[in-house]
Amino acid sequence: MQIQCVIFDIDNTLYSYDAAHAAAFQKLTQFAAERLGISGADFQALHRQTNEALKQRMGPVAAVHNRLIRYQNLVEQRGGDLGLALEMNELYWSTLLDAMQPNDGAVGTLQALRERGVRVGIGTDMTARLQLVKLRRLGLLPWVDFIVSSEEAGAEKPSPALYQLCVEKAGVDAQRCLFVGDSLVKDVLGPAGCGLQSLWFNPDGQRSAVQVEQIRSLREVPGHLDDGEMNQEK
Ligand SMILES: [Mg+2]
């Protein structure tokens, strides 16, 4: 089945979120020590507890990724100036955006797909504004036809609503869409359950209990556009 649209996850697929996050979180930890008087280990524990409590309360919605709410709650608990939450949010995101680098082959692959007449989409958990900013900073935005964020879909992966909106925006049948991402559950099995083809971006060669089509580099994506056997559990 010829693929006519490739839909990419963003975080840890088009760039290394883990590396950029580490740089941003380090800055945040320093800030907490200097401005909130909370030491590194205590801050990390408080951050984790606050995050878990919000996840429990909010459930799987895009706003759960809104760090401003996390920092605001954290400052509320410590009884500080709430303006600090705005500063923490700004510090985290400006550091992360500065640290981001597109993954090997990302720019060339998206460009090559578009030049072949393949539509390029984004399917991502998170809020629209930040994901658009990330794509622009990574230099990928010129090659993207459409974006579906969980904020827009009203549901997070692996909810079918998000994949269905991707297919609707792709304007082609689900089986002509190929979803590519680093999460087996969110980017491979979720889309497959909705009739899309999918490819696991697995740069470190992790083992999986389920047999799925996988790639080590984004440069391999164009080689998978004609494969009709994807997603078949052998
Ligand atoms: Mg991801």
Residues whose N, C-alpha, C, O or C-beta is under 5 A from the ligand:
A	BS01	MG	D9 I10 D11 N12 T13 D182 S183
